[in-house]
């Protein structure tokens, strides 16, 4: 369906801009709506992924063209937002890194390259591999998922059509059926929007389940600029219930790490804060409870 021409848009080039933009906007809304039926499958993927990632596995994105470009955007944000180690995010890219900014002819059809990339990356049982393809039939992505699954990784196939080979190849098949595009076959549009939303949902909820979020706040952010240091200061003040000058002093003592700073602001030493967080698996709420009980 993602390749079909929708007769509704056959006069698109004759419409005025306001009418055309209205149609494009409506199609984007429909793309987000298509995700609803896939929510149970997305939740099942998250729950299966968390134990492997908690045990030290990598989050791996595989795809070609628009799909992998969207995936790289998602994965790149995990470091600054959740302090997810860059070494634990990996990309299997049809055509290699150059394909992120250039169209590499034939790259999406190269199944052998996908298998080689999986082998070279040492994909294994602790890893979680997300294969993304709008059509669900891209040879590179299917081969990457098949090879990763054979190596013991947890795999997902995320497509914008139902009943695809990609979904069949994976442990978890996720279909967001977005249908025909305003411009036939231009899957950077509706399909791309659905893919971005799904990846945002998956990666964010994984990070929530791993303890990188507390009360909707990104308590593992890296405060690398003035704006983010202000955000860190406000978070410590809010969660620890202290004035901002006290919050900043705690952050300085914790080398601007928000979680230990919160515990320091609540009366712990740096050593106590770090020990409590280590014992709690990095989950701030559990560390706060442990230190509260100790006092």
C-alpha positions as CSV (number, residue, x, y, z in Angstrom):
1,X,0.0,0.0,0.0
2,X,2.9,2.4,0.7
3,X,3.7,2.3,-3.1
4,X,0.1,2.8,-4.3
5,X,-1.2,6.0,-5.9
6,X,-4.2,7.3,-3.9
7,X,-6.8,8.7,-6.4
8,X,-7.7,11.3,-3.9
9,X,-4.5,13.2,-4.6
10,X,-4.3,12.7,-8.4
11,X,-5.0,16.4,-9.0
12,X,-2.5,17.5,-6.4
13,X,-0.4,19.5,-8.8
14,X,-3.4,21.6,-9.8
15,X,-4.5,22.5,-6.3
16,X,-3.6,25.8,-4.7
17,X,-1.0,25.6,-1.9
18,X,-3.5,26.0,1.0
19,X,-5.6,23.1,-0.3
20,X,-2.6,20.9,-0.9
21,X,-1.0,21.7,2.4
22,X,-4.3,20.9,4.1
23,X,-4.3,17.4,2.5
24,X,-0.7,16.8,3.4
25,X,-1.4,17.8,7.0
26,X,-4.5,15.5,7.2
27,X,-2.3,12.6,5.9
28,X,0.2,13.2,8.6
29,X,-2.5,13.1,11.3
30,X,-3.7,9.8,9.8
31,X,-0.1,8.4,10.0
32,X,0.0,9.0,13.7
33,X,-3.5,7.5,14.1
34,X,-2.3,4.3,12.3
35,X,0.0,3.6,15.3
36,X,-2.9,3.0,17.7
37,X,-3.7,-0.6,16.7
38,X,0.1,-1.5,17.1
39,X,0.3,-0.3,20.7
40,X,0.1,-3.9,22.2
41,X,2.9,-5.1,19.9
42,X,5.0,-2.1,20.8
43,X,4.5,-2.7,24.5
44,X,5.5,-6.3,24.1
45,X,8.7,-5.3,22.3
46,X,9.6,-2.9,25.1
47,X,9.1,-5.4,27.8
48,X,11.1,-8.0,26.0
49,X,13.9,-5.5,25.3
50,X,14.4,-4.2,28.8
51,X,16.0,-7.3,30.4
52,X,18.6,-7.6,27.7
53,X,19.5,-3.9,27.8
54,X,19.6,-4.0,31.6
55,X,22.1,-6.8,31.3
56,X,24.4,-4.7,29.1
57,X,23.1,-5.2,25.6
58,X,23.1,-2.8,22.7
59,X,20.2,-1.0,21.0
60,X,20.8,-1.6,17.3
61,X,18.9,0.0,14.4
62,X,18.9,-1.5,10.9
63,X,17.6,-0.1,7.7
64,X,18.0,1.7,4.4
65,X,17.2,5.2,3.1
66,X,14.7,7.3,5.0
67,X,14.1,4.6,7.6
68,X,17.7,4.4,8.8
69,X,18.1,8.2,8.7
70,X,15.1,8.5,11.1
71,X,16.6,5.7,13.2
72,X,19.9,7.5,13.5
73,X,18.1,10.6,14.6
74,X,16.4,8.6,17.3
75,X,19.5,6.8,18.5
76,X,21.7,9.9,18.6
77,X,19.5,11.6,21.1
78,X,19.7,8.9,23.6
79,X,23.1,9.9,24.9
80,X,22.4,13.5,25.8
81,X,18.9,12.9,27.0
82,X,19.3,9.7,29.0
83,X,23.1,9.3,29.3
84,X,22.8,6.1,27.3
85,X,26.4,5.2,26.3
86,X,27.1,5.8,22.6
87,X,29.0,2.5,22.6
88,X,25.7,0.8,23.3
89,X,23.9,2.2,20.2
90,X,24.8,0.7,16.9
91,X,23.5,1.2,13.3
92,X,23.4,-1.3,10.4
93,X,23.1,1.0,7.5
94,X,22.5,-0.1,3.9
95,X,25.3,1.5,1.9
96,X,27.3,2.5,5.0
97,X,27.5,5.8,6.8
98,X,27.7,7.7,3.5
99,X,24.1,6.7,2.7
100,X,22.9,8.9,5.5
101,X,23.3,11.9,3.3
102,X,23.5,10.3,-0.2
103,X,21.4,7.9,-2.1
104,X,23.6,4.8,-2.6
105,X,22.4,2.9,-5.7
106,X,21.4,-0.7,-4.9
107,X,22.3,-0.5,-1.2
108,X,18.9,-1.6,0.0
109,X,19.0,-4.8,-2.1
110,X,22.4,-5.9,-0.7
111,X,21.4,-8.7,1.7
112,X,25.0,-10.0,1.8
113,X,26.2,-6.7,3.1
114,X,23.6,-6.8,5.9
115,X,24.8,-10.2,7.0
116,X,28.4,-9.0,6.9
117,X,27.5,-5.9,9.0
118,X,25.8,-8.1,11.6
119,X,28.8,-10.4,11.8
120,X,31.3,-7.5,12.0
121,X,29.3,-5.8,14.8
122,X,29.3,-9.1,16.8
123,X,25.6,-8.9,17.3
124,X,24.6,-11.4,20.0
125,X,22.1,-12.6,22.6
126,X,22.2,-9.4,24.7
127,X,21.4,-7.1,21.9
128,X,18.1,-5.7,20.7
129,X,17.9,-5.1,16.9
130,X,15.2,-2.9,15.4
131,X,14.7,-3.4,11.7
132,X,12.8,-0.5,10.0
133,X,11.4,-0.5,6.5
134,X,8.3,1.3,5.3
135,X,7.4,-1.4,2.8
136,X,8.5,-4.3,5.0
137,X,10.2,-6.0,2.1
138,X,13.6,-4.3,1.9
139,X,16.2,-7.1,1.4
140,X,19.0,-5.4,3.4
141,X,16.7,-4.9,6.4
142,X,15.2,-8.4,6.3
143,X,18.6,-10.0,6.0
144,X,19.9,-7.9,8.9
145,X,17.0,-9.0,11.1
146,X,17.3,-12.7,10.1
147,X,21.1,-12.7,10.8
148,X,20.7,-11.0,14.1
149,X,17.9,-13.3,15.2
150,X,20.0,-16.3,14.2
151,X,22.8,-14.9,16.4
152,X,20.4,-14.8,19.4
153,X,19.5,-11.1,19.4
154,X,16.0,-10.0,20.2
155,X,14.6,-8.6,16.9
156,X,11.8,-6.3,15.8
157,X,10.5,-5.6,12.3
158,X,8.8,-2.3,12.0
159,X,6.9,-1.7,8.8
160,X,4.0,0.4,7.4
161,X,2.2,-2.5,5.7
162,X,0.5,-5.6,7.2
163,X,1.8,-9.1,6.8
164,X,5.3,-8.2,5.6
165,X,8.4,-10.4,5.2
166,X,10.2,-8.1,7.7
167,X,7.6,-8.7,10.4
168,X,7.8,-12.5,9.7
169,X,11.5,-12.5,10.0
170,X,11.5,-10.8,13.5
171,X,10.6,-11.9,17.0
172,X,8.3,-8.9,17.2
173,X,6.5,-7.7,14.1
174,X,5.0,-4.2,14.3
175,X,2.7,-2.9,11.6
176,X,1.5,0.7,11.3
177,X,-0.6,0.6,8.2
178,X,-0.3,4.1,6.8
179,X,-1.5,3.4,3.3
180,X,-0.9,5.3,0.1
181,X,1.1,8.5,0.3
182,X,0.0,12.0,-1.0
183,X,2.9,11.6,-3.4
184,X,2.8,7.9,-4.4
185,X,5.8,6.0,-3.0
186,X,7.2,8.9,-1.1
187,X,7.5,7.1,2.2
188,X,9.5,9.9,3.8
189,X,6.0,11.3,4.4
190,X,3.3,9.3,6.2
191,X,5.4,6.2,6.6
192,X,8.3,8.3,7.8
193,X,6.2,10.1,10.3
194,X,4.8,6.8,11.7
195,X,8.3,5.3,11.9
196,X,9.7,8.3,13.8
197,X,6.8,8.2,16.3
198,X,7.2,4.4,16.9
199,X,10.9,4.7,17.4
200,X,10.5,7.6,19.8
201,X,7.9,5.6,21.7
202,X,10.1,2.5,21.9
203,X,13.3,4.1,22.9
204,X,11.7,6.5,25.3
205,X,9.7,3.8,27.1
206,X,12.8,1.6,27.3
207,X,14.7,4.4,28.9
208,X,11.8,5.0,31.4
209,X,11.8,1.3,32.3
210,X,15.5,1.3,32.8
211,X,15.2,4.1,35.3
212,X,16.4,7.1,33.3
213,X,13.2,9.1,34.0
214,X,11.8,10.2,37.3
215,X,8.4,11.8,37.5
216,X,8.6,12.7,33.8
217,X,12.0,14.3,34.2
218,X,15.2,13.3,32.4
219,X,17.3,12.8,35.5
220,X,20.2,11.3,33.5
221,X,20.6,14.2,31.1
222,X,24.1,15.5,30.4
223,X,24.1,19.2,31.4
224,X,26.6,20.2,28.7
225,X,25.4,23.8,28.2
226,X,23.9,26.7,30.1
227,X,20.3,25.8,29.3
228,X,20.7,22.2,30.4
229,X,22.6,23.2,33.6
230,X,19.6,25.4,34.4
231,X,17.3,22.4,33.8
232,X,19.5,20.2,36.0
233,X,19.4,22.7,38.8
234,X,15.6,23.0,38.6
235,X,15.2,19.2,38.7
236,X,17.4,18.8,41.7
237,X,15.6,21.6,43.5
238,X,12.2,20.2,42.7
239,X,12.8,16.6,43.5
240,X,15.0,17.2,46.6
241,X,12.7,20.0,47.7
242,X,15.6,22.4,48.3
243,X,16.4,26.0,47.1
244,X,18.2,26.3,43.8
245,X,21.5,27.5,45.4
246,X,21.5,24.3,47.5
247,X,20.7,22.3,44.4
248,X,23.6,23.8,42.5
249,X,26.0,23.0,45.3
250,X,24.9,19.4,45.3
251,X,25.4,19.3,41.5
252,X,28.9,20.6,41.8
253,X,29.6,18.0,44.5
254,X,28.3,15.3,42.1
255,X,30.1,16.6,39.0
256,X,26.8,17.8,37.6
257,X,25.2,14.3,37.7
258,X,21.5,14.9,38.6
259,X,20.7,11.6,40.4
260,X,23.5,11.7,43.0
261,X,23.0,15.4,43.3
262,X,19.4,14.9,44.4
263,X,20.5,12.4,47.1
264,X,23.3,14.7,48.2
265,X,20.8,17.6,48.5
266,X,18.6,15.3,50.6
267,X,21.5,14.8,53.1
268,X,23.6,11.9,51.7
269,X,27.3,12.0,51.1
270,X,28.6,11.5,47.6
271,X,29.8,8.0,48.5
272,X,26.4,7.1,50.0
273,X,24.6,8.5,47.0
274,X,26.6,6.5,44.6
275,X,26.3,3.3,46.6
276,X,22.6,3.7,46.9
277,X,22.2,4.2,43.2
278,X,24.4,1.2,42.4
279,X,22.4,-1.0,44.7
280,X,19.1,0.3,43.2
281,X,20.3,-0.4,39.6
282,X,20.3,3.4,38.9
283,X,16.6,3.8,39.8
284,X,16.4,7.1,41.7
285,X,13.1,6.3,43.4
286,X,14.5,3.1,44.9
287,X,17.7,4.8,46.0
288,X,15.7,7.6,47.7
289,X,13.6,5.1,49.5
290,X,16.7,3.1,50.6
291,X,18.4,6.2,52.0
292,X,15.2,7.4,53.6
293,X,14.8,4.1,55.4
294,X,18.5,4.2,56.4
295,X,17.9,7.5,58.1
